[in-house]
Amino acid sequence: MLRIHFTGKDLGGVRMAAGPDPLWETILSFHRIRDRRGPLAYGEWRTETRTRLNGETGLLSALVPQRGYFPDFLTPAHGRLGFDAGLVKGLEALRATPQERIRAELALLAVGDKRGRDPGGRLASLADGGPGRLGRLVEALRTYHRAAVEPYWPHVRARVEADRALRGRALLDGGADELLSTLPPMLRWRSPVLEADYPVDRELRLDGRGLLLQPSFFCRSTPVVHRDPTLPPVLVYPVTHSDAPAVTERGGPTLGRLVGHTRSAVLRAIEHGSTTSELARRTGVSLASASQHACVLREAGLVVTLRHGNAVLHTLTPLGAALLRGGGPSEGLYARNGPVTS
């Protein structure tokens, strides 16, 4: 059981991450690539990703066990800067990790490793701080990220954005209490403590620092927090999955159905999130018609739909937002020529 203790000041300091965090998604996807759980959400992704991996995961396997603790320095706070700069700044922050911290966290990893995993002495070499050690780790993360996360980033981003819209609406409706009460079922708000299903007993006292909520596509069933209680508090939790991630392709036969002023008005009405009832009211169509238009937009990859209490909430995907802006669907971190690199 994980228990996160809030003060009144902490409630005022609850905030949502700006978007999906590339390094959290990279590390958590490495958990998913090695297990068989969540076949509907991750099965096809596993199959496709494994064909792109070329044995560059040895160092990551030593650092990230299938269960339990992995070093906090793999997901530095400076990585949470939004979509465009997240990967680059996160890897820069990782490269700047003090050697003393690396040694301390690798020692914690060794304590929890009952099988003595360190083929080739990779962890020992990293702890010793030899020349280029962190550079090799950064390159391993970058290479794995390109194979496992980058091709699916528009889908990951859309699911996280949909979750952000859901939580943002709860915050506006009822403040931090309402927001914390609407988190996924493995998290239970019993003021002033947020409880979570967790593999070990942990007590995290925020002590006025607030809490960053980080929705994650590749987090599954159990939320994640840093082991070091002195780090800026962040709670990573799973988003709701309604379909499997797919490599985003431009165009497609379904887009040909997107014609006419009404559907354009529906898309604009969804821009900042909308329930079906609100959609019907804003566009002046019947409830059934609003639902049908939203369904077509969803099939075209322009809209994501999540349940919100007794209603459903529609939000735009990056492709839908790009269509409204008149720009390309892959602007930002993953443009046509690949990710921004340092």
BATI-335732 format. One record per residue (C-alpha): residue number from 0; chain; x, y, z. Coordinates in Angstrom, 2 decimals. Layout:
<sites>
<site resi="NUM" chain="A" X="X" Y="Y" Z="Z"/>
...
</sites>
This chain:
<sites>
<site resi="0" chain="A" X="0.00" Y="0.00" Z="0.00"/>
<site resi="1" chain="A" X="1.22" Y="3.49" Z="-0.91"/>
<site resi="2" chain="A" X="-0.06" Y="6.38" Z="1.21"/>
<site resi="3" chain="A" X="0.54" Y="9.96" Z="0.09"/>
<site resi="4" chain="A" X="-0.10" Y="12.45" Z="2.91"/>
<site resi="5" chain="A" X="-1.40" Y="15.92" Z="1.99"/>
<site resi="6" chain="A" X="-1.51" Y="19.17" Z="3.91"/>
<site resi="7" chain="A" X="-3.80" Y="22.05" Z="2.98"/>
<site resi="8" chain="A" X="-0.90" Y="23.65" Z="1.13"/>
<site resi="9" chain="A" X="-0.33" Y="20.45" Z="-0.83"/>
<site resi="10" chain="A" X="-3.92" Y="20.43" Z="-2.08"/>
<site resi="11" chain="A" X="-3.31" Y="23.87" Z="-3.51"/>
<site resi="12" chain="A" X="-0.13" Y="22.56" Z="-5.14"/>
<site resi="13" chain="A" X="-1.70" Y="19.63" Z="-7.02"/>
<site resi="14" chain="A" X="-1.01" Y="20.08" Z="-10.74"/>
<site resi="15" chain="A" X="-1.19" Y="18.10" Z="-13.96"/>
<site resi="16" chain="A" X="1.84" Y="17.41" Z="-16.13"/>
<site resi="17" chain="A" X="1.95" Y="19.34" Z="-19.40"/>
<site resi="18" chain="A" X="1.72" Y="16.10" Z="-21.38"/>
<site resi="19" chain="A" X="3.25" Y="12.62" Z="-21.62"/>
<site resi="20" chain="A" X="6.80" Y="12.43" Z="-20.32"/>
<site resi="21" chain="A" X="9.11" Y="10.77" Z="-22.87"/>
<site resi="22" chain="A" X="11.47" Y="9.19" Z="-20.32"/>
<site resi="23" chain="A" X="8.72" Y="7.86" Z="-18.06"/>
<site resi="24" chain="A" X="7.03" Y="6.37" Z="-21.14"/>
<site resi="25" chain="A" X="10.34" Y="4.89" Z="-22.30"/>
<site resi="26" chain="A" X="11.16" Y="3.21" Z="-18.97"/>
<site resi="27" chain="A" X="7.62" Y="1.98" Z="-18.36"/>
<site resi="28" chain="A" X="7.33" Y="0.66" Z="-21.91"/>
<site resi="29" chain="A" X="10.46" Y="-1.40" Z="-21.20"/>
<site resi="30" chain="A" X="8.46" Y="-3.09" Z="-18.43"/>
<site resi="31" chain="A" X="5.60" Y="-3.75" Z="-20.86"/>
<site resi="32" chain="A" X="7.81" Y="-5.16" Z="-23.63"/>
<site resi="33" chain="A" X="8.92" Y="-8.00" Z="-21.32"/>
<site resi="34" chain="A" X="5.58" Y="-9.11" Z="-19.87"/>
<site resi="35" chain="A" X="2.47" Y="-10.64" Z="-21.41"/>
<site resi="36" chain="A" X="-0.15" Y="-8.69" Z="-19.51"/>
<site resi="37" chain="A" X="-2.53" Y="-6.27" Z="-21.18"/>
<site resi="38" chain="A" X="-2.70" Y="-8.15" Z="-24.51"/>
<site resi="39" chain="A" X="-5.45" Y="-5.90" Z="-25.91"/>
<site resi="40" chain="A" X="-3.65" Y="-2.65" Z="-25.12"/>
<site resi="41" chain="A" X="-0.07" Y="-3.76" Z="-25.73"/>
<site resi="42" chain="A" X="-0.06" Y="-7.07" Z="-27.65"/>
<site resi="43" chain="A" X="0.26" Y="-5.67" Z="-31.17"/>
<site resi="44" chain="A" X="2.67" Y="-2.99" Z="-29.97"/>
<site resi="45" chain="A" X="4.92" Y="-5.68" Z="-28.43"/>
<site resi="46" chain="A" X="4.97" Y="-7.68" Z="-31.65"/>
<site resi="47" chain="A" X="5.80" Y="-4.68" Z="-33.82"/>
<site resi="48" chain="A" X="8.37" Y="-3.22" Z="-31.43"/>
<site resi="49" chain="A" X="10.29" Y="-6.46" Z="-30.92"/>
<site resi="50" chain="A" X="10.93" Y="-6.63" Z="-34.67"/>
<site resi="51" chain="A" X="12.65" Y="-3.24" Z="-34.47"/>
<site resi="52" chain="A" X="14.92" Y="-4.06" Z="-31.51"/>
<site resi="53" chain="A" X="18.44" Y="-5.17" Z="-32.39"/>
<site resi="54" chain="A" X="19.91" Y="-6.32" Z="-29.08"/>
<site resi="55" chain="A" X="20.50" Y="-2.80" Z="-27.76"/>
<site resi="56" chain="A" X="18.62" Y="-3.48" Z="-24.52"/>
<site resi="57" chain="A" X="21.34" Y="-5.19" Z="-22.46"/>
<site resi="58" chain="A" X="22.20" Y="-2.16" Z="-20.34"/>
<site resi="59" chain="A" X="18.52" Y="-1.30" Z="-19.87"/>
<site resi="60" chain="A" X="17.76" Y="-4.87" Z="-18.75"/>
<site resi="61" chain="A" X="20.41" Y="-4.55" Z="-16.04"/>
<site resi="62" chain="A" X="19.06" Y="-1.17" Z="-14.88"/>
<site resi="63" chain="A" X="15.32" Y="-1.85" Z="-15.10"/>
<site resi="64" chain="A" X="14.23" Y="-5.17" Z="-13.55"/>
<site resi="65" chain="A" X="10.90" Y="-6.62" Z="-14.59"/>
<site resi="66" chain="A" X="9.52" Y="-5.86" Z="-11.12"/>
<site resi="67" chain="A" X="10.46" Y="-3.59" Z="-8.27"/>
<site resi="68" chain="A" X="12.81" Y="-0.66" Z="-7.95"/>
<site resi="69" chain="A" X="14.60" Y="1.03" Z="-10.83"/>
<site resi="70" chain="A" X="16.91" Y="4.04" Z="-10.31"/>
<site resi="71" chain="A" X="15.19" Y="7.41" Z="-9.94"/>
<site resi="72" chain="A" X="17.87" Y="9.11" Z="-12.05"/>
<site resi="73" chain="A" X="16.37" Y="7.43" Z="-15.15"/>
<site resi="74" chain="A" X="13.35" Y="9.76" Z="-14.95"/>
<site resi="75" chain="A" X="14.73" Y="13.20" Z="-13.98"/>
<site resi="76" chain="A" X="12.39" Y="16.04" Z="-13.13"/>
<site resi="77" chain="A" X="13.83" Y="18.21" Z="-15.90"/>
<site resi="78" chain="A" X="12.32" Y="15.83" Z="-18.42"/>
<site resi="79" chain="A" X="8.80" Y="17.12" Z="-17.71"/>
<site resi="80" chain="A" X="8.92" Y="20.17" Z="-19.97"/>
<site resi="81" chain="A" X="6.13" Y="19.36" Z="-22.41"/>
<site resi="82" chain="A" X="6.08" Y="17.67" Z="-25.79"/>
<site resi="83" chain="A" X="8.80" Y="19.33" Z="-27.82"/>
<site resi="84" chain="A" X="11.71" Y="19.57" Z="-25.36"/>
<site resi="85" chain="A" X="10.91" Y="16.63" Z="-23.10"/>
<site resi="86" chain="A" X="13.18" Y="13.94" Z="-24.53"/>
<site resi="87" chain="A" X="16.16" Y="16.18" Z="-25.20"/>
<site resi="88" chain="A" X="16.04" Y="17.97" Z="-21.84"/>
<site resi="89" chain="A" X="15.35" Y="14.73" Z="-19.99"/>
<site resi="90" chain="A" X="18.42" Y="13.05" Z="-21.50"/>
<site resi="91" chain="A" X="20.51" Y="16.14" Z="-20.79"/>
<site resi="92" chain="A" X="19.41" Y="16.05" Z="-17.15"/>
<site resi="93" chain="A" X="20.20" Y="12.35" Z="-16.95"/>
<site resi="94" chain="A" X="23.67" Y="12.92" Z="-18.40"/>
<site resi="95" chain="A" X="24.27" Y="15.59" Z="-15.72"/>
<site resi="96" chain="A" X="23.41" Y="13.26" Z="-12.81"/>
<site resi="97" chain="A" X="26.10" Y="13.49" Z="-10.09"/>
<site resi="98" chain="A" X="28.20" Y="10.35" Z="-9.83"/>
<site resi="99" chain="A" X="27.51" Y="10.08" Z="-6.09"/>
<site resi="100" chain="A" X="23.79" Y="9.80" Z="-6.77"/>
<site resi="101" chain="A" X="24.33" Y="7.19" Z="-9.48"/>
<site resi="102" chain="A" X="26.41" Y="5.05" Z="-7.12"/>
<site resi="103" chain="A" X="23.83" Y="5.38" Z="-4.32"/>
<site resi="104" chain="A" X="20.88" Y="4.42" Z="-6.49"/>
<site resi="105" chain="A" X="22.73" Y="1.54" Z="-8.14"/>
<site resi="106" chain="A" X="23.55" Y="0.27" Z="-4.65"/>
<site resi="107" chain="A" X="19.80" Y="0.27" Z="-3.87"/>
<site resi="108" chain="A" X="19.20" Y="-1.63" Z="-7.08"/>
<site resi="109" chain="A" X="21.81" Y="-4.22" Z="-6.10"/>
<site resi="110" chain="A" X="20.22" Y="-4.69" Z="-2.67"/>
<site resi="111" chain="A" X="16.88" Y="-5.54" Z="-4.25"/>
<site resi="112" chain="A" X="18.43" Y="-7.78" Z="-6.90"/>
<site resi="113" chain="A" X="18.31" Y="-11.26" Z="-5.44"/>
<site resi="114" chain="A" X="19.60" Y="-12.90" Z="-8.63"/>
<site resi="115" chain="A" X="22.74" Y="-10.78" Z="-8.89"/>
<site resi="116" chain="A" X="21.95" Y="-9.61" Z="-12.42"/>
<site resi="117" chain="A" X="24.83" Y="-7.64" Z="-13.94"/>
<site resi="118" chain="A" X="26.00" Y="-9.48" Z="-17.04"/>
<site resi="119" chain="A" X="29.26" Y="-8.07" Z="-18.29"/>
<site resi="120" chain="A" X="29.60" Y="-5.84" Z="-15.24"/>
<site resi="121" chain="A" X="27.57" Y="-3.07" Z="-16.86"/>
<site resi="122" chain="A" X="26.23" Y="-1.65" Z="-13.59"/>
<site resi="123" chain="A" X="29.60" Y="-1.83" Z="-11.88"/>
<site resi="124" chain="A" X="31.13" Y="0.06" Z="-14.78"/>
<site resi="125" chain="A" X="28.37" Y="2.69" Z="-14.63"/>
<site resi="126" chain="A" X="28.86" Y="3.11" Z="-10.88"/>
<site resi="127" chain="A" X="32.61" Y="3.54" Z="-11.33"/>
<site resi="128" chain="A" X="31.97" Y="6.51" Z="-13.58"/>
<site resi="129" chain="A" X="34.34" Y="5.53" Z="-16.34"/>
<site resi="130" chain="A" X="34.62" Y="7.74" Z="-19.43"/>
<site resi="131" chain="A" X="31.56" Y="7.68" Z="-21.65"/>
<site resi="132" chain="A" X="29.49" Y="5.48" Z="-19.32"/>
<site resi="133" chain="A" X="26.51" Y="7.82" Z="-19.05"/>
<site resi="134" chain="A" X="26.83" Y="8.63" Z="-22.74"/>
<site resi="135" chain="A" X="26.31" Y="4.95" Z="-23.56"/>
<site resi="136" chain="A" X="23.27" Y="4.84" Z="-21.29"/>
<site resi="137" chain="A" X="21.82" Y="7.96" Z="-22.93"/>
<site resi="138" chain="A" X="22.34" Y="6.44" Z="-26.37"/>
<site resi="139" chain="A" X="20.77" Y="3.14" Z="-25.28"/>
<site resi="140" chain="A" X="17.69" Y="5.00" Z="-24.05"/>
<site resi="141" chain="A" X="17.51" Y="7.11" Z="-27.18"/>
<site resi="142" chain="A" X="17.81" Y="4.04" Z="-29.45"/>
<site resi="143" chain="A" X="15.21" Y="2.05" Z="-27.55"/>
<site resi="144" chain="A" X="12.89" Y="5.08" Z="-27.45"/>
<site resi="145" chain="A" X="13.07" Y="5.42" Z="-31.24"/>
<site resi="146" chain="A" X="12.06" Y="1.79" Z="-31.67"/>
<site resi="147" chain="A" X="9.43" Y="1.42" Z="-28.94"/>
<site resi="148" chain="A" X="7.88" Y="4.82" Z="-28.24"/>
<site resi="149" chain="A" X="8.49" Y="7.29" Z="-31.06"/>
<site resi="150" chain="A" X="6.37" Y="5.55" Z="-33.74"/>
<site resi="151" chain="A" X="3.38" Y="5.53" Z="-31.35"/>
<site resi="152" chain="A" X="3.82" Y="8.99" Z="-29.86"/>
<site resi="153" chain="A" X="0.72" Y="10.59" Z="-31.45"/>
<site resi="154" chain="A" X="-1.42" Y="7.80" Z="-29.92"/>
<site resi="155" chain="A" X="0.33" Y="8.07" Z="-26.53"/>
<site resi="156" chain="A" X="-0.09" Y="11.83" Z="-26.56"/>
<site resi="157" chain="A" X="-3.77" Y="11.60" Z="-27.51"/>
<site resi="158" chain="A" X="-4.55" Y="9.23" Z="-24.62"/>
<site resi="159" chain="A" X="-2.69" Y="11.41" Z="-22.12"/>
<site resi="160" chain="A" X="-4.36" Y="14.57" Z="-23.44"/>
<site resi="161" chain="A" X="-7.77" Y="12.92" Z="-23.07"/>
<site resi="162" chain="A" X="-6.95" Y="12.06" Z="-19.47"/>
<site resi="163" chain="A" X="-5.74" Y="15.61" Z="-18.82"/>
<site resi="164" chain="A" X="-9.02" Y="16.98" Z="-20.14"/>
<site resi="165" chain="A" X="-10.94" Y="14.64" Z="-17.85"/>
<site resi="166" chain="A" X="-8.94" Y="15.62" Z="-14.76"/>
<site resi="167" chain="A" X="-9.01" Y="19.29" Z="-15.68"/>
<site resi="168" chain="A" X="-12.78" Y="19.24" Z="-15.85"/>
<site resi="169" chain="A" X="-12.92" Y="17.57" Z="-12.42"/>
<site resi="170" chain="A" X="-10.60" Y="20.26" Z="-11.03"/>
<site resi="171" chain="A" X="-12.80" Y="23.03" Z="-12.39"/>
<site resi="172" chain="A" X="-15.97" Y="21.36" Z="-11.11"/>
<site resi="173" chain="A" X="-14.84" Y="20.58" Z="-7.56"/>
<site resi="174" chain="A" X="-11.24" Y="21.59" Z="-6.96"/>
<site resi="175" chain="A" X="-8.37" Y="19.33" Z="-5.90"/>
<site resi="176" chain="A" X="-10.68" Y="17.10" Z="-3.84"/>
<site resi="177" chain="A" X="-12.78" Y="16.29" Z="-6.90"/>
<site resi="178" chain="A" X="-9.68" Y="15.79" Z="-9.04"/>
<site resi="179" chain="A" X="-8.12" Y="13.32" Z="-6.61"/>
<site resi="180" chain="A" X="-11.46" Y="11.50" Z="-6.26"/>
<site resi="181" chain="A" X="-11.67" Y="10.88" Z="-10.02"/>
<site resi="182" chain="A" X="-8.27" Y="9.21" Z="-10.42"/>
<site resi="183" chain="A" X="-8.26" Y="5.57" Z="-11.66"/>
<site resi="184" chain="A" X="-9.67" Y="2.88" Z="-9.32"/>
<site resi="185" chain="A" X="-6.30" Y="1.73" Z="-7.95"/>
<site resi="186" chain="A" X="-6.05" Y="5.22" Z="-6.35"/>
<site resi="187" chain="A" X="-8.41" Y="6.11" Z="-3.50"/>
<site resi="188" chain="A" X="-8.73" Y="9.62" Z="-2.06"/>
<site resi="189" chain="A" X="-9.50" Y="9.52" Z="1.67"/>
<site resi="190" chain="A" X="-8.72" Y="13.05" Z="2.69"/>
<site resi="191" chain="A" X="-6.03" Y="13.93" Z="3.62"/>
<site resi="192" chain="A" X="-4.42" Y="10.72" Z="2.31"/>
<site resi="193" chain="A" X="-4.29" Y="9.34" Z="-1.23"/>
<site resi="194" chain="A" X="-4.01" Y="5.54" Z="-1.04"/>
<site resi="195" chain="A" X="-2.85" Y="3.32" Z="-3.87"/>
<site resi="196" chain="A" X="-2.35" Y="-0.36" Z="-4.54"/>
<site resi="197" chain="A" X="1.42" Y="-0.85" Z="-4.37"/>
<site resi="198" chain="A" X="3.79" Y="-3.82" Z="-4.12"/>
<site resi="199" chain="A" X="5.39" Y="-2.56" Z="-0.87"/>
<site resi="200" chain="A" X="4.32" Y="-0.36" Z="2.03"/>
<site resi="201" chain="A" X="5.34" Y="3.26" Z="1.43"/>
<site resi="202" chain="A" X="4.51" Y="6.52" Z="3.20"/>
<site resi="203" chain="A" X="5.11" Y="9.69" Z="1.17"/>
<site resi="204" chain="A" X="4.67" Y="12.98" Z="3.02"/>
<site resi="205" chain="A" X="4.41" Y="15.94" Z="0.69"/>
<site resi="206" chain="A" X="5.13" Y="18.51" Z="3.42"/>
<site resi="207" chain="A" X="3.88" Y="21.47" Z="1.41"/>
<site resi="208" chain="A" X="5.65" Y="20.59" Z="-1.85"/>
<site resi="209" chain="A" X="2.46" Y="19.74" Z="-3.75"/>
<site resi="210" chain="A" X="2.15" Y="16.85" Z="-6.17"/>
<site resi="211" chain="A" X="2.62" Y="16.53" Z="-9.93"/>
<site resi="212" chain="A" X="0.14" Y="14.11" Z="-11.51"/>
<site resi="213" chain="A" X="1.65" Y="12.39" Z="-14.54"/>
<site resi="214" chain="A" X="-0.74" Y="10.28" Z="-16.64"/>
<site resi="215" chain="A" X="1.10" Y="7.56" Z="-18.56"/>
<site resi="216" chain="A" X="0.18" Y="5.33" Z="-21.48"/>
<site resi="217" chain="A" X="2.64" Y="2.55" Z="-20.56"/>
<site resi="218" chain="A" X="1.97" Y="2.56" Z="-16.82"/>
<site resi="219" chain="A" X="-0.20" Y="-0.45" Z="-15.99"/>
<site resi="220" chain="A" X="-2.31" Y="-1.36" Z="-12.93"/>
<site resi="221" chain="A" X="0.08" Y="0.12" Z="-10.32"/>
<site resi="222" chain="A" X="1.06" Y="3.81" Z="-10.01"/>
<site resi="223" chain="A" X="4.72" Y="4.77" Z="-9.67"/>
<site resi="224" chain="A" X="6.52" Y="7.25" Z="-7.41"/>
<site resi="225" chain="A" X="10.19" Y="7.99" Z="-6.88"/>
<site resi="226" chain="A" X="11.95" Y="5.96" Z="-4.19"/>
<site resi="227" chain="A" X="13.83" Y="9.02" Z="-2.90"/>
<site resi="228" chain="A" X="11.33" Y="11.06" Z="-0.79"/>
<site resi="229" chain="A" X="13.46" Y="14.20" Z="-1.15"/>
<site resi="230" chain="A" X="12.87" Y="14.42" Z="-4.92"/>
<site resi="231" chain="A" X="10.05" Y="16.63" Z="-6.27"/>
<site resi="232" chain="A" X="6.91" Y="14.51" Z="-5.68"/>
<site resi="233" chain="A" X="5.39" Y="12.98" Z="-8.81"/>
<site resi="234" chain="A" X="2.69" Y="10.33" Z="-9.11"/>
<site resi="235" chain="A" X="2.65" Y="8.43" Z="-12.40"/>
<site resi="236" chain="A" X="-0.65" Y="6.64" Z="-13.02"/>
<site resi="237" chain="A" X="-2.17" Y="4.69" Z="-15.95"/>
<site resi="238" chain="A" X="-4.53" Y="6.26" Z="-18.44"/>
<site resi="239" chain="A" X="-7.67" Y="4.45" Z="-19.58"/>
<site resi="240" chain="A" X="-7.10" Y="2.22" Z="-22.59"/>
<site resi="241" chain="A" X="-9.85" Y="1.79" Z="-25.17"/>
<site resi="242" chain="A" X="-7.74" Y="0.60" Z="-28.10"/>
<site resi="243" chain="A" X="-4.22" Y="-0.50" Z="-28.99"/>
<site resi="244" chain="A" X="-1.50" Y="1.96" Z="-30.05"/>
<site resi="245" chain="A" X="-0.93" Y="2.15" Z="-33.77"/>
<site resi="246" chain="A" X="1.71" Y="3.79" Z="-35.91"/>
<site resi="247" chain="A" X="0.09" Y="7.02" Z="-37.08"/>
<site resi="248" chain="A" X="-0.21" Y="7.32" Z="-40.84"/>
<site resi="249" chain="A" X="-1.31" Y="10.38" Z="-42.76"/>
<site resi="250" chain="A" X="-4.63" Y="10.38" Z="-44.55"/>
<site resi="251" chain="A" X="-6.73" Y="7.27" Z="-44.86"/>
<site resi="252" chain="A" X="-10.09" Y="6.33" Z="-46.37"/>
<site resi="253" chain="A" X="-12.09" Y="7.40" Z="-43.31"/>
<site resi="254" chain="A" X="-10.94" Y="11.02" Z="-43.68"/>
<site resi="255" chain="A" X="-12.93" Y="11.22" Z="-46.89"/>
<site resi="256" chain="A" X="-16.11" Y="11.20" Z="-44.81"/>
<site resi="257" chain="A" X="-15.11" Y="14.44" Z="-43.07"/>
<site resi="258" chain="A" X="-17.01" Y="16.93" Z="-45.21"/>
<site resi="259" chain="A" X="-19.64" Y="19.55" Z="-44.57"/>
<site resi="260" chain="A" X="-20.14" Y="22.51" Z="-42.26"/>
<site resi="261" chain="A" X="-21.87" Y="20.55" Z="-39.48"/>
<site resi="262" chain="A" X="-19.01" Y="18.14" Z="-38.90"/>
<site resi="263" chain="A" X="-16.53" Y="20.99" Z="-39.00"/>
<site resi="264" chain="A" X="-18.59" Y="22.76" Z="-36.32"/>
<site resi="265" chain="A" X="-18.64" Y="19.57" Z="-34.24"/>
<site resi="266" chain="A" X="-14.86" Y="19.29" Z="-34.44"/>
<site resi="267" chain="A" X="-14.46" Y="22.90" Z="-33.30"/>
<site resi="268" chain="A" X="-16.91" Y="22.35" Z="-30.45"/>
<site resi="269" chain="A" X="-14.75" Y="19.47" Z="-29.17"/>
<site resi="270" chain="A" X="-11.58" Y="21.59" Z="-29.18"/>
<site resi="271" chain="A" X="-11.48" Y="22.09" Z="-25.39"/>
<site resi="272" chain="A" X="-13.37" Y="18.94" Z="-24.44"/>
<site resi="273" chain="A" X="-17.10" Y="18.33" Z="-24.69"/>
<site resi="274" chain="A" X="-19.68" Y="15.80" Z="-23.56"/>
<site resi="275" chain="A" X="-22.19" Y="14.56" Z="-26.15"/>
<site resi="276" chain="A" X="-24.95" Y="16.68" Z="-24.60"/>
<site resi="277" chain="A" X="-22.76" Y="19.79" Z="-24.70"/>
<site resi="278" chain="A" X="-21.81" Y="18.98" Z="-28.27"/>
<site resi="279" chain="A" X="-25.46" Y="18.79" Z="-29.32"/>
<site resi="280" chain="A" X="-26.22" Y="22.09" Z="-27.58"/>
<site resi="281" chain="A" X="-23.21" Y="23.95" Z="-28.98"/>
<site resi="282" chain="A" X="-23.82" Y="22.86" Z="-32.58"/>
<site resi="283" chain="A" X="-27.62" Y="22.89" Z="-32.58"/>
<site resi="284" chain="A" X="-28.06" Y="19.24" Z="-33.58"/>
<site resi="285" chain="A" X="-29.89" Y="16.38" Z="-31.90"/>
<site resi="286" chain="A" X="-28.20" Y="14.20" Z="-29.28"/>
<site resi="287" chain="A" X="-28.23" Y="11.23" Z="-31.67"/>
<site resi="288" chain="A" X="-26.71" Y="13.31" Z="-34.45"/>
<site resi="289" chain="A" X="-23.99" Y="14.68" Z="-32.15"/>
<site resi="290" chain="A" X="-23.13" Y="11.12" Z="-31.08"/>
<site resi="291" chain="A" X="-22.96" Y="9.97" Z="-34.70"/>
<site resi="292" chain="A" X="-20.69" Y="12.86" Z="-35.75"/>
<site resi="293" chain="A" X="-18.40" Y="12.20" Z="-32.78"/>
<site resi="294" chain="A" X="-18.24" Y="8.52" Z="-33.78"/>
<site resi="295" chain="A" X="-17.15" Y="9.39" Z="-37.33"/>
<site resi="296" chain="A" X="-14.51" Y="11.78" Z="-36.02"/>
<site resi="297" chain="A" X="-13.27" Y="9.13" Z="-33.61"/>
<site resi="298" chain="A" X="-13.01" Y="6.53" Z="-36.40"/>
<site resi="299" chain="A" X="-11.01" Y="9.06" Z="-38.42"/>
<site resi="300" chain="A" X="-8.50" Y="9.41" Z="-35.57"/>
<site resi="301" chain="A" X="-9.46" Y="13.02" Z="-34.83"/>
<site resi="302" chain="A" X="-11.22" Y="12.49" Z="-31.50"/>
<site resi="303" chain="A" X="-10.69" Y="10.43" Z="-28.34"/>
<site resi="304" chain="A" X="-13.66" Y="9.54" Z="-26.13"/>
<site resi="305" chain="A" X="-13.51" Y="8.71" Z="-22.40"/>
<site resi="306" chain="A" X="-16.26" Y="8.12" Z="-19.86"/>
<site resi="307" chain="A" X="-16.82" Y="11.01" Z="-17.41"/>
<site resi="308" chain="A" X="-19.27" Y="9.99" Z="-14.67"/>
<site resi="309" chain="A" X="-22.54" Y="9.17" Z="-16.41"/>
<site resi="310" chain="A" X="-21.50" Y="10.95" Z="-19.61"/>
<site resi="311" chain="A" X="-18.67" Y="10.64" Z="-22.11"/>
<site resi="312" chain="A" X="-16.05" Y="13.31" Z="-22.78"/>
<site resi="313" chain="A" X="-14.73" Y="13.90" Z="-26.30"/>
<site resi="314" chain="A" X="-11.31" Y="15.51" Z="-26.82"/>
<site resi="315" chain="A" X="-9.15" Y="16.13" Z="-29.87"/>
<site resi="316" chain="A" X="-6.19" Y="13.99" Z="-30.86"/>
<site resi="317" chain="A" X="-3.03" Y="15.76" Z="-32.13"/>
<site resi="318" chain="A" X="-4.28" Y="15.05" Z="-35.68"/>
<site resi="319" chain="A" X="-7.65" Y="16.67" Z="-34.90"/>
<site resi="320" chain="A" X="-5.98" Y="19.70" Z="-33.35"/>
<site resi="321" chain="A" X="-3.64" Y="20.02" Z="-36.34"/>
<site resi="322" chain="A" X="-6.61" Y="19.92" Z="-38.71"/>
<site resi="323" chain="A" X="-8.23" Y="22.82" Z="-36.84"/>
<site resi="324" chain="A" X="-4.96" Y="24.78" Z="-36.94"/>
<site resi="325" chain="A" X="-4.42" Y="24.00" Z="-40.59"/>
<site resi="326" chain="A" X="-1.00" Y="22.48" Z="-39.81"/>
<site resi="327" chain="A" X="0.49" Y="19.05" Z="-40.24"/>
<site resi="328" chain="A" X="-0.50" Y="16.31" Z="-37.82"/>
<site resi="329" chain="A" X="3.03" Y="15.51" Z="-36.70"/>
<site resi="330" chain="A" X="4.35" Y="18.86" Z="-35.57"/>
<site resi="331" chain="A" X="6.60" Y="19.13" Z="-32.53"/>
<site resi="332" chain="A" X="8.66" Y="16.39" Z="-30.96"/>
<site resi="333" chain="A" X="8.14" Y="13.85" Z="-33.74"/>
<site resi="334" chain="A" X="8.13" Y="15.63" Z="-37.06"/>
<site resi="335" chain="A" X="8.55" Y="13.85" Z="-40.38"/>
<site resi="336" chain="A" X="12.34" Y="13.81" Z="-40.05"/>
<site resi="337" chain="A" X="12.33" Y="12.20" Z="-36.62"/>
<site resi="338" chain="A" X="12.76" Y="13.45" Z="-33.06"/>
<site resi="339" chain="A" X="14.69" Y="16.51" Z="-32.02"/>
<site resi="340" chain="A" X="18.19" Y="15.45" Z="-30.99"/>
<site resi="341" chain="A" X="20.98" Y="17.17" Z="-29.13"/>
</sites>
